[in-house]
Amino acid sequence: MMRKNLIAGNWKMYKTPKESVEFVKQLKDAVKVYNDREILVCPAFTSLFPVSEILKDTSVKFGAQNAYFEDEGAFTGEVSVKMLQDIGVNYVICGHSERRNIFMETDTDINKKIMKTIAAGIVAILCVGEKLEEREQGKTFDVIERQITKCLDNIEDIKNIVIAYEPVWAIGTGKNATQEQAKDVHRFIRGLIEKLYGKESAENIQILYGGSVKPENIDLLMGEEDIDGVLVGGASLKLDSFLRIIDYKNGG
Ligand code: 13P
């Protein structure tokens, strides 16, 4: 199989620039060399530039948690893909459920952000996932299909796109999806990508799982063939737990 696994930390609104710098200095020194996995941290905007200076010539990649789709202008409070490109950002997370649910981002906004990101040669991590009531109503696959189809509208080439399946009910709750639940959705997503983009794209796309990933469940999750990595919130903020997640055994 061509695709590598990706272990990504989403730091959300945690860590000052000083704390971020301290963390990545220790991370880059402690992390082992791997051929089968990529490592990524996504700090807050204020930390991105100092983190970029430390990580630029290392194997650890850095990314942003969000970006705006205009290059510049009167958009108070926003940061553009162009600004991120200038400091060498490798990835941008697009459409995280907190962006969708707290900041009311729509699939159309996310679609524009993804287009802008991949046009800049940066990898877009498209986040999708159902809420608890949607799962309970049996709508999980419908929700995922709608989010993916709309967010990828008019995008022809998906080689710079990663999909992260993050069930909203599993985020920050300590209650991860079981290996079985994650496997079913990951298979569904790969099948959908095959339908939309063909077999080769489906085989190459990385599909990550996110939602209460921790040292205790990483090995089981990574044992699943269709899980190509994880997007980790809380457990990526501490060096020892993030290092243990990076060093998962049992890669599928
Ligand atoms: P937790 O790992 O804290 O559940 O967060 C998951 C997440 O939202 C990653 O983007």
Residues whose N, C-alpha, C, O or C-beta is under 5 A from the ligand:
A	BS01	13P	N10 A170 I171 G172 T173 G210 G211 S212 V213 L231 V232 G233 G234 A235
